[in-house]
Amino acid sequence: MRILVFNAGSSSLKFGVFEIGSGEAHLLKGGFDRFEDGHCTLKLVFKGEAIERHVACGDIGAAASIVPGLLSEFGLSELAAVGHRIAHGGPDFTEPTLLDDAAITAIEAITPLAPLHNPANLEAVRLARALWPALSQIGVFDTAFHQTNPAAATTYAVPLAWRQAGLRRYGFHGTSHKYVAQRAADALGQPLAALKIVSCHLGNGASACAIDGGVSLDSSMGITPLEGLVMGTRSGDVDPGAFGFLERQLGLSIEEIEDALYRESGLLALGGVADMRDIEARAGKGDTQAQLAIDVYAWRARKYIGAYAAIMGGIDALVFTGGIGENSPGMRARICEGLEFLGLALDADRNHSVMLDDYAAPRIEKDGSRAAVIVTETAEQLMIARETAQALMNK
């Protein structure tokens, strides 16, 4: 069956068309971004050809309205369903879900859990329902994969009334972690149920996940996508006592602090830019703040890997994915440094020779390393398409 996937952010709309059945094919890849002055950039990949267009398109609504014409242009108008990435599913959305009026209302009710993500996701759902009213709209939730986390992992040690109000850890990037865990098992030629995997999704948003036997055991993100690893503009772990300190010392409000932790922290705060490529370039020229950003980033990731190996009782594979995980051999090397005690040893030549294309998942550990180290592209849209197709078959 042919599935259209929508992944909407606050200032972008990515989409893909997939054929899901006895085989799988990514038929069309597209994305709108840089909405400025009523125009945006549309990037497409069709049959291996990259296409870039500048179109009249000032927001996500205008972008979505262009998609039906694009599908017709490329002969892809016949669809079985539309799958949507939904960032936060709260405690109730544990599997792909038909996005009818009741489901949308329920997702709206948990908007306080993901105020920067769910509204944009839901806007794309409403647009798609209007554009393709006869098609099933299926939501696939970033948090769903982590619903298997035990209470020991999801419970904050806070007053009962807070927990009853919904304060708990959820975890995110679940679609990515689920995909790369299966991809790692394929690369190793072993059943996923037999493996202990630490998945590191390292990009502008970043998280680590402990996956034991194909089941998520713990994730570095919490009630929001702010907790855990250092990210492009997000701080990751911060002592919550910082809120009181900053209010007393600098007179900042909760809203100002929260906004800064989301938008003005992470690599941007440490090294002056949010892109790891720029950070590494500055560090190479002797910029000490950029070098500090690299050190903090690697230290935090390494700490989580060690912790996750401990809670699983070992590690069979460490998987790197996401923009930084896939493209920065220097960061991979820094993160792996000192993990030899886990039986994990990186091969420098293999690490610097990584080439990713067409489902590649190269192994970059040394010969004799007990734990594998794998680099692979994530494929969240493909996973959403798979789960959308499965939801249709289960109806």
Solvent accessible surface area in square Angstrom, and as a share of the most:
residue,aa,sasa,rsa
1,M,76,0.34
2,R,59,0.22
3,I,0,0.00
4,L,0,0.00
5,V,0,0.00
6,F,2,0.01
7,N,28,0.14
8,A,2,0.02
9,G,24,0.23
10,S,97,0.62
11,S,73,0.47
12,S,28,0.18
13,L,1,0.00
14,K,109,0.46
15,F,0,0.00
16,G,0,0.00
17,V,0,0.00
18,F,3,0.01
19,E,58,0.26
20,I,18,0.09
21,G,56,0.54
22,S,136,0.88
23,G,46,0.44
24,E,83,0.37
25,A,44,0.34
26,H,93,0.41
27,L,45,0.22
28,L,1,0.00
29,K,110,0.46
30,G,6,0.05
31,G,14,0.14
32,F,1,0.00
33,D,51,0.26
34,R,180,0.66
35,F,39,0.16
36,E,117,0.52
37,D,142,0.74
38,G,38,0.37
39,H,102,0.45
40,C,5,0.03
41,T,13,0.08
42,L,1,0.00
43,K,105,0.45
44,L,2,0.01
45,V,61,0.35
46,F,39,0.16
47,K,177,0.75
48,G,73,0.70
49,E,110,0.50
50,A,84,0.65
51,I,39,0.20
52,E,103,0.46
53,R,76,0.28
54,H,141,0.63
55,V,29,0.16
56,A,79,0.61
57,C,1,0.01
58,G,38,0.36
59,D,79,0.41
60,I,9,0.05
61,G,19,0.19
62,A,35,0.27
63,A,0,0.00
64,A,1,0.00
65,S,66,0.42
66,I,46,0.23
67,V,0,0.00
68,P,42,0.26
69,G,46,0.44
70,L,7,0.03
71,L,3,0.01
72,S,72,0.47
73,E,98,0.44
74,F,30,0.12
75,G,56,0.54
76,L,12,0.06
77,S,58,0.38
78,E,141,0.63
79,L,24,0.12
80,A,37,0.29
81,A,0,0.00
82,V,0,0.00
83,G,0,0.00
84,H,2,0.01
85,R,47,0.17
86,I,0,0.00
87,A,1,0.00
88,H,0,0.00
89,G,1,0.01
90,G,0,0.00
91,P,66,0.42
92,D,118,0.61
93,F,24,0.10
94,T,69,0.40
95,E,112,0.50
96,P,39,0.25
97,T,33,0.19
98,L,76,0.38
99,L,3,0.01
100,D,62,0.32
101,D,96,0.50
102,A,75,0.58
103,A,9,0.07
104,I,12,0.06
105,T,86,0.50
106,A,44,0.34
107,I,0,0.00
108,E,72,0.32
109,A,78,0.60
110,I,31,0.16
111,T,35,0.20
112,P,106,0.67
113,L,27,0.14
114,A,1,0.01
115,P,65,0.41
116,L,62,0.31
117,H,36,0.16
118,N,0,0.00
119,P,60,0.38
120,A,10,0.08
121,N,2,0.01
122,L,3,0.02
123,E,69,0.31
124,A,2,0.02
125,V,0,0.00
126,R,107,0.39
127,L,44,0.22
128,A,0,0.00
129,R,80,0.29
130,A,79,0.61
131,L,60,0.30
132,W,31,0.11
133,P,111,0.70
134,A,103,0.80
135,L,40,0.20
136,S,23,0.15
137,Q,7,0.03
138,I,2,0.01
139,G,0,0.00
140,V,3,0.02
141,F,4,0.02
142,D,0,0.00
143,T,1,0.00
144,A,18,0.14
145,F,29,0.12
146,H,1,0.00
147,Q,45,0.20
148,T,78,0.45
149,N,14,0.07
150,P,59,0.37
151,A,73,0.57
152,A,100,0.77
153,A,18,0.14
154,T,13,0.08
155,T,69,0.40
156,Y,51,0.20
157,A,113,0.88
158,V,34,0.19
159,P,74,0.46
160,L,100,0.50
161,A,69,0.53
162,W,139,0.49
163,R,97,0.35
164,Q,137,0.61
165,A,92,0.71
166,G,27,0.26
167,L,50,0.25
168,R,58,0.21
169,R,29,0.11
170,Y,6,0.02
171,G,1,0.01
172,F,4,0.02
173,H,20,0.09
174,G,0,0.00
175,T,8,0.05
176,S,0,0.00
177,H,0,0.00
178,K,76,0.32
179,Y,10,0.04
180,V,0,0.00
181,A,1,0.01
182,Q,70,0.31
183,R,23,0.08
184,A,0,0.00
185,A,2,0.02
186,D,68,0.35
187,A,35,0.27
188,L,26,0.13
189,G,67,0.65
190,Q,85,0.38
191,P,91,0.57
192,L,37,0.18
193,A,83,0.64
194,A,66,0.51
195,L,3,0.01
196,K,60,0.25
197,I,0,0.00
198,V,0,0.00
199,S,0,0.00
200,C,0,0.00
201,H,16,0.07
202,L,1,0.00
203,G,8,0.08
204,N,98,0.50
205,G,12,0.11
206,A,0,0.00
207,S,0,0.00
208,A,1,0.00
209,C,0,0.00
210,A,0,0.00
211,I,0,0.00
212,D,47,0.24
213,G,24,0.24
214,G,18,0.18
215,V,70,0.40
216,S,0,0.00
217,L,47,0.23
218,D,23,0.12
219,S,1,0.01
220,S,0,0.00
221,M,1,0.00
222,G,0,0.00
223,I,38,0.19
224,T,28,0.16
225,P,7,0.04
226,L,27,0.14
227,E,48,0.21
228,G,0,0.00
229,L,3,0.01
230,V,4,0.02
231,M,0,0.00
232,G,1,0.01
233,T,35,0.20
234,R,34,0.13
235,S,15,0.10
236,G,3,0.03
237,D,53,0.27
238,V,67,0.39
239,D,103,0.53
240,P,109,0.68
241,G,44,0.43
242,A,23,0.18
243,F,64,0.27
244,G,27,0.26
245,F,108,0.45
246,L,43,0.21
247,E,95,0.43
248,R,173,0.63
249,Q,116,0.52
250,L,120,0.60
251,G,58,0.56
252,L,54,0.27
253,S,46,0.30
254,I,117,0.59
255,E,120,0.54
256,E,92,0.41
257,I,4,0.02
258,E,76,0.34
259,D,61,0.32
260,A,30,0.23
261,L,24,0.12
262,Y,17,0.07
263,R,128,0.47
264,E,104,0.47
265,S,15,0.10
266,G,5,0.05
267,L,1,0.00
268,L,64,0.32
269,A,65,0.51
270,L,50,0.25
271,G,5,0.05
272,G,44,0.42
273,V,30,0.17
274,A,34,0.27
275,D,46,0.24
276,M,7,0.03
277,R,178,0.65
278,D,67,0.35
279,I,0,0.00
280,E,50,0.22
281,A,56,0.43
282,R,93,0.34
283,A,17,0.13
284,G,70,0.67
285,K,181,0.77
286,G,58,0.55
287,D,50,0.26
288,T,102,0.60
289,Q,101,0.45
290,A,0,0.00
291,Q,63,0.28
292,L,80,0.40
293,A,0,0.00
294,I,2,0.01
295,D,69,0.36
296,V,43,0.25
297,Y,4,0.02
298,A,3,0.02
299,W,169,0.59
300,R,37,0.14
301,A,1,0.01
302,R,60,0.22
303,K,115,0.49
304,Y,32,0.12
305,I,0,0.00
306,G,23,0.22
307,A,46,0.36
308,Y,8,0.03
309,A,2,0.02
310,A,78,0.60
311,I,89,0.45
312,M,11,0.05
313,G,66,0.63
314,G,21,0.20
315,I,1,0.01
316,D,44,0.23
317,A,0,0.00
318,L,0,0.00
319,V,0,0.00
320,F,0,0.00
321,T,0,0.00
322,G,5,0.05
323,G,43,0.41
324,I,18,0.09
325,G,1,0.01
326,E,25,0.11
327,N,105,0.54
328,S,7,0.04
329,P,40,0.25
330,G,23,0.23
331,M,1,0.00
332,R,4,0.01
333,A,38,0.30
334,R,80,0.29
335,I,0,0.00
336,C,4,0.02
337,E,115,0.52
338,G,44,0.42
339,L,4,0.02
340,E,104,0.47
341,F,151,0.63
342,L,26,0.13
343,G,24,0.23
344,L,0,0.00
345,A,24,0.18
346,L,29,0.15
347,D,32,0.17
348,A,67,0.52
349,D,113,0.58
350,R,94,0.34
351,N,1,0.00
352,H,122,0.54
353,S,76,0.49
354,V,27,0.16
355,M,150,0.67
356,L,37,0.18
357,D,89,0.46
358,D,139,0.72
359,Y,112,0.43
360,A,29,0.22
361,A,15,0.11
362,P,39,0.24
363,R,112,0.41
364,I,1,0.01
365,E,11,0.05
366,K,104,0.44
367,D,121,0.63
368,G,84,0.81
369,S,22,0.14
370,R,145,0.53
371,A,0,0.00
372,A,5,0.04
373,V,0,0.00
374,I,0,0.00
375,V,0,0.00
376,T,2,0.01
377,E,79,0.36
378,T,34,0.20
379,A,25,0.19
380,E,39,0.18
381,Q,28,0.12
382,L,27,0.13
383,M,18,0.08
384,I,1,0.00
385,A,0,0.00
386,R,62,0.23
387,E,26,0.12
388,T,0,0.00
389,A,1,0.01
390,Q,87,0.39
391,A,16,0.12
392,L,33,0.17
393,M,121,0.54
394,N,109,0.56
395,K,153,0.65
